[in-house]
Amino acid sequence: MKKAVFFDIDGTLWDDDMRISESTVASIRALRERGSYAFLCSVRSRVNICSEALLGIGFDGVVASCGAHIDFQGEKIFEKLLSREEVAHALGVMESRRALIVLEGPEYAYVNLEDFGDNPYVSYLRRELGESLKNLREYTEYEINKLSVEISDGSTADIPEALGDRFDVIFHNECLMEIVPKGFSKASGIEKVCGLLGIARGDTYAFGDSANDLEMLKYVAHGIAMGNGTAAAKEAAEYVTTDIRENGIENGLRHYGLIA
């Protein structure tokens, strides 16, 4: 039976400067050469997983937008798009809060460019996405899986209640959050992959480092927290490997005998 390993991106595969170590690249390639599947598993939308340095490592698939979009061997095998009504409702909740909003989908991301000024995240999106970044005010229809939201004054505590039962909210801090379809998470994406490909849950592994990895680390048979990860991630994991800068991916894979 094939084993499947799921990798968070930020803080797990690459560091704050989006650098990926040679050790990580070699280890993932060795993992696949030994017959295991390797998946990216991210809160990021599919359009925002575009780095050639990352994708060039060679992955069997991508679980994006907390499981709302799944690719396998270059083909889309699952997609959950937000309905027009759901998008309108979410935008309505945010309108009175002076929120900075990014609508994120499989092919495009949408922002009100003039609202963001020199915001570093949107500067990054401009640089990375190019023509795939659209001006929100020029469109009325969107194919999106999720929203990213920043509210600078931190008035976010009541947002889950305001959004209602159609969404789940992932808080990064008191100002930043991800809004995803209800019931979707990295764990639900892994469960979907396993069902579609016939992978036993006992043959699943995941590497993560932060709050949005907790469900994933608990769901798989073998959750692995990075040494640079949060205390919550380490508590949720079965095993804590070394820091991202100290061959954490390689050492975690060796610990479980997934590479020689």
N, C-alpha and C positions, 0 to 999 in steps of 0.2 A: 504494500500500500504506500502511495506517495505521501510524503510529508509536505506541509506548506508552512512557510515562514512569512510573516507579515511585518513590514518595517514602516514605522513612523518616519517622517522626513526631518522636520525641524528639530534640532537638538539631538537627533538620533543618527541619521545618515550624514547630515552636514551640520556644521557649526554656525555660529552667528554671522559669519562672513560667507556662508554658503560654500564652504570648502569641504571636500570629501577626501578622506585619507586614502592613500594607496592600499593600505591594509583592508579597508572596508570594501573597496572595489574588488580586490583579489578574492576576498572571503566570499562575497556574494556570487561571484563567478564560479568559485569552487563548489559552493553549495548547489548550484544548478547543474554543474558537471556531474555531481554525485547523484543526481536524479530527483532532487527536491524542487518544489515550486518556490519562487520568490515573488512576493507581491509588495508593491507600495500600498500603504494604507494611511490615508490622510484626511484631515478636515478640509484641506485645500480642494477647490473645485478642479475638475479635469483640465479646464483651460489654463489654470494656474500651476499645473504640473508640466512644465515645458522645457526645463533645463536639459540641454543636451548632455551636460556632464552627468546629470542624474540618470536620465533615461538611457544613456549610452552604456551604463553598467550592464544592462540586460536584465529585464524583469519579465516574468511570465504574464503579469497583469497589474492593474491599478484599481484599487478601491478608493474612490474619491468622494468628496462631499459627504463624509460620514456614511458611506454605503449607499448613497442615492445614485451613484454612477459606478459601474464596474466594467472594466475592459479585461479581456483575456486573449493573449496572443494577437494583439492588434485589432480585435473586434469587440464592439460593445455587446455585452451579454445581459446587462440590466440597466434600466434607467427609471428614476422617479423624478419627474418634473413637478414643480409647484404649479398649481392651476392659476389662471388669470385672477380668479377671485381671491385665492390665498395671497398672491403677490400684492393685490390692491389692499387687502386687509393689513398686511404687514407694513406696507408703506404708510397707510393711514395712521397706524399706531405711532410711527416714527416722526411724522410730519411736525407735530407740535413740540418735539423735543430737540430740535436743531441737531438732529443726528446726521453723521456722515455715513452714507450707506453705499455698499458695493453689492450689486446683484451678480451672482456667480453661476455660470452654467458650464455645459460641456464644451462649448465652442467660443463663447463670448463672456466678457464681464462688462457691466454697465455701471457708470458712476456719473454724478453731476460734477463734471471736471472743474467748473468755476467755483464750486463750494469748497474744494479741497486745497486750493492754493498750492503751497509747496509741501503739503503733507508727505512725509517720507514714504509711506506705504503706497500712495497713488503714484509717486515718482517712480517707485519700483515697478508698479504695474505698467506704467507707460513704457518703461525701458524693456521689460520682459515680454509684455503681451503685444506691443505694437498695434497693428490694425485689429487685433482681437479685443481691444479695449474700446468700448463705445460710450458716447455721451448719452446718459440716461434720458435727458429731456428731449432727445430727438426720436425716441421710440415709445410705442404704446404696447407692444407685444414683446415678451421675453421668454426664452427657453432657459430656465434657471433651476438649479437644485437647492440653492441656499442663499442666505444673505450674511454679509459681515457688516457689523455696525459699531461705530464709535460715538459715544456721547460724552463730551468732555467734562460736563459737570457731575458725572457719576450718578445721575438720576435714573438708575436702571433697575432698582429692586422690584418694581411693580410690573416690569415688562412681561415676564412669563404669564402673569394673570391677564394683562391687557391683550396679549396675543391669543389667549384661549387654548383650546385643546387640539389645535391643528399643528402646533409647532413645539419643538424642544429648543431650549436655549442653553448654549454652552458659554459660560463666563470665563474669560481669560483673566480679567481683573474687573474692577468696578466700573470701568469705562468701555472695555472692549468685549464683544460677544459675537458668537456665531448663532444664526437662527436656521434650523434645519427642520425637515418634515418630521412630524410626530412619530416616534418609534424608531428613528434612524440614528445609527451610531456606528462607530468603527466595528463594534461587536456584531451588530446586525449585518453589516457588510461582509464580515468574515463568515457568519452563519450562512448567508446567501451563497457565497463562493463555494463553501463546503457542500451545500445542497446541490448546486448546479454541476459541480465537478466530481461529486462522490468521494470527498475527502472526509475521513473520520475525524471527529473532534479531537480524539486522542492523539492525532498526528499533527496538531496545530501548535505553532509557536508564534510569539509576537515580541517585538522590541519597541519600547517606548520610553518617554522621559517626563511626561507632564500630565496635567489634569485631564486633558481630552483623550488620554490613553488609558484611563483607569478601567473603563468597561472592557476594552480590548484585552488588557492584561489579565483581567479576571476571567474573561470568557474562554480564552484559549487554554489548552491543556498545560502549556508551559509559557508563562509570562515572564519576560526578561526586562528589567529596568536598567537604564543606563546609569553608570556611576555618577554622572552629572545631573541625574534626574531629580525631581522633587521628592520630598519625604513621602508624599501620598503615593507616587508611582512606585517607589521602592516597597512600600507596605503592601501594595496590591499585587506585586510580582512574586513569582516563585523563586526567582534568582536575580541577584543584582550583579551585573557585569562591571567592568572597569569604565572609566570615563571615555567619552567620545574621542578625546585626544590621546587616549592610552589604549587604542586598539579594542574598544569596547565591543564592537560587532564581531570581530574575529574571535575574541576570547569567549563571548557568549555562545557562538556557534561551536567552538571547540568543546566547551563545557558539556554540551548535549551530544557530542559525537556527530554533529551534522557536517563537519569538515574534519579532515585529518590534521 
